[in-house]
Amino acid sequence: MGTACYLRDAASLIEEVEKILHIKEGQTTKDEMFHLDVVRCLGCCGLAPVMMIDEKVYGKVKKNEIVDILSKYVKEEEE
């Protein structure tokens, strides 16, 4: 991960995503809806920590927001 994300504790966000989705970096969920990759940098240092799903970038992400962010995609898939 990039320096800004590292300094803003992105590692704890990665751990939270792993916990919620029951996967580790490089793995895909059983339903193939999510795949977790950790990248060096997304170029959004002012928004750190960031996460990206498809082409959407989420900035200044907090641990307590991750469930809601992921849930949006699950609901969209169900519709």
A tleap script that builds the chain and sets N, CA, C and O, in Angstrom:
source leaprc.protein.ff14SB
mol = sequence {
  NMET GLY THR ALA CYS TYR LEU ARG ASP ALA
  ALA SER LEU ILE GLU GLU VAL GLU LYS ILE
  LEU HIE ILE LYS GLU GLY GLN THR THR LYS
  ASP GLU MET PHE HIE LEU ASP VAL VAL ARG
  CYS LEU GLY CYS CYS GLY LEU ALA PRO VAL
  MET MET ILE ASP GLU LYS VAL TYR GLY LYS
  VAL LYS LYS ASN GLU ILE VAL ASP ILE LEU
  SER LYS TYR VAL LYS GLU GLU GLU CGLU
}
set mol.1.N position { 0.840 -1.185 0.000 }
set mol.1.CA position { 0.000 0.000 0.000 }
set mol.1.C position { 0.876 1.235 0.000 }
set mol.1.O position { 2.043 1.183 0.387 }
set mol.2.N position { 0.313 2.331 -0.431 }
set mol.2.CA position { 1.064 3.575 -0.490 }
set mol.2.C position { 1.322 4.170 0.882 }
set mol.2.O position { 0.707 3.767 1.870 }
set mol.3.N position { 2.220 5.113 0.936 }
set mol.3.CA position { 2.632 5.720 2.204 }
set mol.3.C position { 1.486 6.393 2.932 }
set mol.3.O position { 1.320 6.183 4.134 }
set mol.4.N position { 0.685 7.203 2.236 }
set mol.4.CA position { -0.410 7.919 2.898 }
set mol.4.C position { -1.421 6.943 3.485 }
set mol.4.O position { -1.880 7.130 4.611 }
set mol.5.N position { -1.769 5.914 2.740 }
set mol.5.CA position { -2.714 4.914 3.252 }
set mol.5.C position { -2.108 4.157 4.434 }
set mol.5.O position { -2.791 3.879 5.420 }
set mol.6.N position { -0.827 3.830 4.326 }
set mol.6.CA position { -0.138 3.147 5.417 }
set mol.6.C position { -0.180 3.984 6.693 }
set mol.6.O position { -0.486 3.475 7.771 }
set mol.7.N position { 0.128 5.256 6.559 }
set mol.7.CA position { 0.148 6.135 7.732 }
set mol.7.C position { -1.237 6.341 8.328 }
set mol.7.O position { -1.370 6.667 9.507 }
set mol.8.N position { -2.259 6.151 7.518 }
set mol.8.CA position { -3.630 6.326 7.998 }
set mol.8.C position { -4.290 4.983 8.290 }
set mol.8.O position { -5.515 4.860 8.252 }
set mol.9.N position { -3.466 3.979 8.582 }
set mol.9.CA position { -3.896 2.672 9.094 }
set mol.9.C position { -4.753 1.857 8.126 }
set mol.9.O position { -5.721 1.217 8.539 }
set mol.10.N position { -4.404 1.879 6.859 }
set mol.10.CA position { -5.130 1.068 5.887 }
set mol.10.C position { -5.027 -0.422 6.202 }
set mol.10.O position { -5.903 -1.195 5.813 }
set mol.11.N position { -3.982 -0.829 6.893 }
set mol.11.CA position { -3.824 -2.250 7.237 }
set mol.11.C position { -5.008 -2.754 8.049 }
set mol.11.O position { -5.447 -3.888 7.857 }
set mol.12.N position { -5.527 -1.937 8.946 }
set mol.12.CA position { -6.682 -2.366 9.742 }
set mol.12.C position { -7.935 -2.466 8.874 }
set mol.12.O position { -8.827 -3.262 9.167 }
set mol.13.N position { -8.010 -1.666 7.809 }
set mol.13.CA position { -9.142 -1.764 6.888 }
set mol.13.C position { -9.068 -3.065 6.094 }
set mol.13.O position { -10.083 -3.722 5.862 }
set mol.14.N position { -7.864 -3.426 5.687 }
set mol.14.CA position { -7.679 -4.683 4.964 }
set mol.14.C position { -8.093 -5.850 5.852 }
set mol.14.O position { -8.794 -6.756 5.402 }
set mol.15.N position { -7.669 -5.831 7.094 }
set mol.15.CA position { -8.049 -6.884 8.040 }
set mol.15.C position { -9.561 -6.952 8.201 }
set mol.15.O position { -10.124 -8.043 8.299 }
set mol.16.N position { -10.218 -5.810 8.229 }
set mol.16.CA position { -11.673 -5.773 8.381 }
set mol.16.C position { -12.367 -6.367 7.152 }
set mol.16.O position { -13.325 -7.128 7.287 }
set mol.17.N position { -11.894 -6.026 5.975 }
set mol.17.CA position { -12.461 -6.598 4.748 }
set mol.17.C position { -12.261 -8.113 4.744 }
set mol.17.O position { -13.179 -8.859 4.402 }
set mol.18.N position { -11.073 -8.567 5.120 }
set mol.18.CA position { -10.806 -10.007 5.191 }
set mol.18.C position { -11.758 -10.689 6.161 }
set mol.18.O position { -12.260 -11.778 5.881 }
set mol.19.N position { -12.003 -10.063 7.282 }
set mol.19.CA position { -12.896 -10.622 8.301 }
set mol.19.C position { -14.336 -10.693 7.786 }
set mol.19.O position { -15.008 -11.712 7.947 }
set mol.20.N position { -14.795 -9.627 7.179 }
set mol.20.CA position { -16.175 -9.565 6.695 }
set mol.20.C position { -16.409 -10.554 5.556 }
set mol.20.O position { -17.419 -11.258 5.539 }
set mol.21.N position { -15.486 -10.607 4.616 }
set mol.21.CA position { -15.663 -11.445 3.426 }
set mol.21.C position { -15.140 -12.868 3.592 }
set mol.21.O position { -15.372 -13.715 2.729 }
set mol.22.N position { -14.443 -13.138 4.682 }
set mol.22.CA position { -13.866 -14.469 4.952 }
set mol.22.C position { -12.883 -14.883 3.855 }
set mol.22.O position { -12.870 -16.033 3.417 }
set mol.23.N position { -12.065 -13.929 3.424 }
set mol.23.CA position { -11.013 -14.210 2.447 }
set mol.23.C position { -9.749 -13.461 2.855 }
set mol.23.O position { -9.782 -12.561 3.694 }
set mol.24.N position { -8.656 -13.846 2.253 }
set mol.24.CA position { -7.374 -13.170 2.447 }
set mol.24.C position { -6.982 -12.493 1.135 }
set mol.24.O position { -7.604 -12.714 0.097 }
set mol.25.N position { -5.946 -11.671 1.202 }
set mol.25.CA position { -5.448 -10.998 0.008 }
set mol.25.C position { -5.177 -12.014 -1.095 }
set mol.25.O position { -4.570 -13.058 -0.856 }
set mol.26.N position { -5.634 -11.698 -2.306 }
set mol.26.CA position { -5.445 -12.587 -3.446 }
set mol.26.C position { -6.539 -13.618 -3.624 }
set mol.26.O position { -6.528 -14.364 -4.603 }
set mol.27.N position { -7.479 -13.675 -2.703 }
set mol.27.CA position { -8.552 -14.661 -2.774 }
set mol.27.C position { -9.856 -14.031 -3.264 }
set mol.27.O position { -10.026 -12.812 -3.254 }
set mol.28.N position { -10.766 -14.902 -3.691 }
set mol.28.CA position { -12.085 -14.508 -4.166 }
set mol.28.C position { -13.128 -15.169 -3.278 }
set mol.28.O position { -12.947 -16.303 -2.834 }
set mol.29.N position { -14.223 -14.452 -3.019 }
set mol.29.CA position { -15.299 -15.036 -2.218 }
set mol.29.C position { -15.910 -16.219 -2.967 }
set mol.29.O position { -15.805 -16.313 -4.190 }
set mol.30.N position { -16.546 -17.117 -2.224 }
set mol.30.CA position { -17.124 -18.320 -2.825 }
set mol.30.C position { -18.145 -17.994 -3.902 }
set mol.30.O position { -18.254 -18.714 -4.894 }
set mol.31.N position { -18.897 -16.906 -3.713 }
set mol.31.CA position { -19.893 -16.512 -4.713 }
set mol.31.C position { -19.279 -15.727 -5.875 }
set mol.31.O position { -19.984 -15.309 -6.794 }
set mol.32.N position { -17.970 -15.536 -5.825 }
set mol.32.CA position { -17.199 -14.825 -6.849 }
set mol.32.C position { -17.610 -13.364 -7.016 }
set mol.32.O position { -17.369 -12.763 -8.063 }
set mol.33.N position { -18.223 -12.803 -5.995 }
set mol.33.CA position { -18.645 -11.406 -6.053 }
set mol.33.C position { -17.494 -10.451 -5.744 }
set mol.33.O position { -17.409 -9.369 -6.325 }
set mol.34.N position { -16.613 -10.849 -4.833 }
set mol.34.CA position { -15.511 -9.988 -4.421 }
set mol.34.C position { -14.184 -10.723 -4.542 }
set mol.34.O position { -14.088 -11.922 -4.276 }
set mol.35.N position { -13.170 -9.979 -4.948 }
set mol.35.CA position { -11.789 -10.458 -4.974 }
set mol.35.C position { -10.958 -9.385 -4.285 }
set mol.35.O position { -11.121 -8.200 -4.576 }
set mol.36.N position { -10.081 -9.776 -3.388 }
set mol.36.CA position { -9.304 -8.809 -2.617 }
set mol.36.C position { -7.872 -8.728 -3.125 }
set mol.36.O position { -7.117 -9.699 -3.068 }
set mol.37.N position { -7.519 -7.556 -3.621 }
set mol.37.CA position { -6.147 -7.258 -4.010 }
set mol.37.C position { -5.690 -6.036 -3.235 }
set mol.37.O position { -6.442 -5.074 -3.076 }
set mol.38.N position { -4.473 -6.074 -2.760 }
set mol.38.CA position { -3.864 -4.907 -2.125 }
set mol.38.C position { -2.880 -4.347 -3.135 }
set mol.38.O position { -2.001 -5.060 -3.621 }
set mol.39.N position { -3.031 -3.072 -3.447 }
set mol.39.CA position { -2.194 -2.446 -4.469 }
set mol.39.C position { -1.251 -1.438 -3.841 }
set mol.39.O position { -1.460 -0.989 -2.714 }
set mol.40.N position { -0.226 -1.093 -4.573 }
set mol.40.CA position { 0.777 -0.148 -4.079 }
set mol.40.C position { 0.180 1.234 -3.878 }
set mol.40.O position { 0.393 1.853 -2.836 }
set mol.41.N position { -0.571 1.730 -4.870 }
set mol.41.CA position { -1.099 3.088 -4.762 }
set mol.41.C position { -2.203 3.291 -5.786 }
set mol.41.O position { -2.120 2.787 -6.906 }
set mol.42.N position { -3.237 4.031 -5.401 }
set mol.42.CA position { -4.298 4.406 -6.333 }
set mol.42.C position { -4.181 5.863 -6.758 }
set mol.42.O position { -4.971 6.343 -7.572 }
set mol.43.N position { -3.198 6.565 -6.209 }
set mol.43.CA position { -2.971 7.951 -6.587 }
set mol.43.C position { -3.952 8.933 -5.981 }
set mol.43.O position { -4.183 10.008 -6.534 }
set mol.44.N position { -4.523 8.572 -4.860 }
set mol.44.CA position { -5.523 9.420 -4.193 }
set mol.44.C position { -5.057 9.765 -2.783 }
set mol.44.O position { -5.832 9.654 -1.833 }
set mol.45.N position { -3.823 10.174 -2.637 }
set mol.45.CA position { -3.213 10.369 -1.323 }
set mol.45.C position { -4.010 11.308 -0.421 }
set mol.45.O position { -4.065 11.102 0.791 }
set mol.46.N position { -4.616 12.319 -0.991 }
set mol.46.CA position { -5.405 13.257 -0.199 }
set mol.46.C position { -6.663 12.645 0.368 }
set mol.46.O position { -7.274 13.209 1.275 }
set mol.47.N position { -7.064 11.484 -0.158 }
set mol.47.CA position { -8.269 10.792 0.307 }
set mol.47.C position { -7.946 9.570 1.159 }
set mol.47.O position { -8.855 8.830 1.534 }
set mol.48.N position { -6.700 9.348 1.464 }
set mol.48.CA position { -6.274 8.141 2.181 }
set mol.48.C position { -6.962 8.017 3.537 }
set mol.48.O position { -7.216 9.013 4.213 }
set mol.49.N position { -7.255 6.783 3.918 }
set mol.49.CA position { -7.101 5.542 3.174 }
set mol.49.C position { -8.243 5.354 2.174 }
set mol.49.O position { -9.377 5.770 2.414 }
set mol.50.N position { -7.918 4.724 1.061 }
set mol.50.CA position { -8.903 4.515 0.005 }
set mol.50.C position { -9.086 3.035 -0.282 }
set mol.50.O position { -8.207 2.214 -0.022 }
set mol.51.N position { -10.253 2.721 -0.823 }
set mol.51.CA position { -10.503 1.386 -1.356 }
set mol.51.C position { -11.268 1.563 -2.656 }
set mol.51.O position { -11.985 2.547 -2.836 }
set mol.52.N position { -11.112 0.611 -3.555 }
set mol.52.CA position { -11.773 0.690 -4.851 }
set mol.52.C position { -12.557 -0.584 -5.089 }
set mol.52.O position { -12.063 -1.689 -4.865 }
set mol.53.N position { -13.786 -0.413 -5.545 }
set mol.53.CA position { -14.613 -1.542 -5.960 }
set mol.53.C position { -15.065 -1.226 -7.373 }
set mol.53.O position { -15.656 -0.177 -7.630 }
set mol.54.N position { -14.783 -2.140 -8.284 }
set mol.54.CA position { -14.980 -1.891 -9.712 }
set mol.54.C position { -14.211 -0.622 -10.064 }
set mol.54.O position { -12.993 -0.588 -9.890 }
set mol.55.N position { -14.860 0.394 -10.541 }
set mol.55.CA position { -14.173 1.640 -10.900 }
set mol.55.C position { -14.423 2.753 -9.886 }
set mol.55.O position { -13.982 3.883 -10.093 }
set mol.56.N position { -15.122 2.448 -8.794 }
set mol.56.CA position { -15.487 3.469 -7.802 }
set mol.56.C position { -14.454 3.517 -6.682 }
set mol.56.O position { -14.123 2.497 -6.079 }
set mol.57.N position { -13.953 4.716 -6.416 }
set mol.57.CA position { -12.978 4.926 -5.346 }
set mol.57.C position { -13.704 5.486 -4.127 }
set mol.57.O position { -14.475 6.439 -4.231 }
set mol.58.N position { -13.446 4.884 -2.981 }
set mol.58.CA position { -13.988 5.356 -1.705 }
set mol.58.C position { -12.832 5.940 -0.914 }
set mol.58.O position { -11.826 5.267 -0.690 }
set mol.59.N position { -12.971 7.188 -0.492 }
set mol.59.CA position { -11.899 7.865 0.219 }
set mol.59.C position { -12.203 8.105 1.677 }
set mol.59.O position { -13.359 8.135 2.100 }
set mol.60.N position { -11.126 8.276 2.445 }
set mol.60.CA position { -11.197 8.518 3.886 }
set mol.60.C position { -12.069 7.464 4.574 }
set mol.60.O position { -12.891 7.773 5.437 }
set mol.61.N position { -11.864 6.228 4.168 }
set mol.61.CA position { -12.668 5.110 4.650 }
set mol.61.C position { -12.344 4.806 6.108 }
set mol.61.O position { -11.186 4.810 6.525 }
set mol.62.N position { -13.396 4.546 6.861 }
set mol.62.CA position { -13.269 4.135 8.260 }
set mol.62.C position { -13.758 2.694 8.384 }
set mol.62.O position { -14.599 2.243 7.606 }
set mol.63.N position { -13.224 1.984 9.366 }
set mol.63.CA position { -13.589 0.573 9.551 }
set mol.63.C position { -15.094 0.377 9.637 }
set mol.63.O position { -15.634 -0.577 9.077 }
set mol.64.N position { -15.775 1.285 10.342 }
set mol.64.CA position { -17.213 1.102 10.546 }
set mol.64.C position { -18.031 1.371 9.277 }
set mol.64.O position { -19.244 1.163 9.283 }
set mol.65.N position { -17.403 1.824 8.199 }
set mol.65.CA position { -18.102 2.082 6.935 }
set mol.65.C position { -18.006 0.913 5.956 }
set mol.65.O position { -18.752 0.860 4.978 }
set mol.66.N position { -17.113 0.000 6.207 }
set mol.66.CA position { -16.834 -1.060 5.238 }
set mol.66.C position { -18.040 -1.955 4.996 }
set mol.66.O position { -18.336 -2.286 3.848 }
set mol.67.N position { -18.735 -2.351 6.040 }
set mol.67.CA position { -19.911 -3.211 5.870 }
set mol.67.C position { -20.930 -2.531 4.966 }
set mol.67.O position { -21.479 -3.166 4.065 }
set mol.68.N position { -21.188 -1.251 5.196 }
set mol.68.CA position { -22.159 -0.524 4.374 }
set mol.68.C position { -21.706 -0.427 2.919 }
set mol.68.O position { -22.514 -0.581 2.004 }
set mol.69.N position { -20.432 -0.175 2.711 }
set mol.69.CA position { -19.909 -0.080 1.342 }
set mol.69.C position { -20.088 -1.411 0.615 }
set mol.69.O position { -20.583 -1.440 -0.512 }
set mol.70.N position { -19.693 -2.501 1.247 }
set mol.70.CA position { -19.809 -3.816 0.616 }
set mol.70.C position { -21.266 -4.213 0.413 }
set mol.70.O position { -21.607 -4.835 -0.593 }
set mol.71.N position { -22.119 -3.859 1.359 }
set mol.71.CA position { -23.541 -4.209 1.283 }
set mol.71.C position { -24.216 -3.606 0.063 }
set mol.71.O position { -25.128 -4.211 -0.500 }
set mol.72.N position { -23.782 -2.423 -0.354 }
set mol.72.CA position { -24.357 -1.793 -1.552 }
set mol.72.C position { -24.219 -2.704 -2.763 }
set mol.72.O position { -25.131 -2.800 -3.584 }
set mol.73.N position { -23.087 -3.365 -2.869 }
set mol.73.CA position { -22.833 -4.219 -4.024 }
set mol.73.C position { -23.605 -5.525 -3.929 }
set mol.73.O position { -24.032 -6.067 -4.948 }
set mol.74.N position { -23.785 -6.029 -2.737 }
set mol.74.CA position { -24.570 -7.246 -2.547 }
set mol.74.C position { -26.021 -6.961 -2.911 }
set mol.74.O position { -26.653 -7.756 -3.607 }
set mol.75.N position { -26.554 -5.835 -2.448 }
set mol.75.CA position { -27.944 -5.470 -2.755 }
set mol.75.C position { -28.140 -5.271 -4.252 }
set mol.75.O position { -29.143 -5.720 -4.808 }
set mol.76.N position { -27.198 -4.605 -4.910 }
set mol.76.CA position { -27.289 -4.397 -6.362 }
set mol.76.C position { -27.328 -5.727 -7.102 }
set mol.76.O position { -28.066 -5.877 -8.075 }
set mol.77.N position { -26.546 -6.680 -6.649 }
set mol.77.CA position { -26.489 -7.991 -7.296 }
set mol.77.C position { -27.807 -8.740 -7.119 }
set mol.77.O position { -28.232 -9.476 -8.010 }
set mol.78.N position { -28.451 -8.554 -5.972 }
set mol.78.CA position { -29.703 -9.247 -5.686 }
set mol.78.C position { -30.864 -8.692 -6.498 }
set mol.78.O position { -31.856 -9.388 -6.716 }
set mol.79.N position { -30.750 -7.454 -6.946 }
set mol.79.CA position { -31.858 -6.819 -7.684 }
set mol.79.C position { -31.913 -7.243 -9.121 }
set mol.79.O position { -32.786 -6.795 -9.864 }
savepdb mol mol.pdb
quit
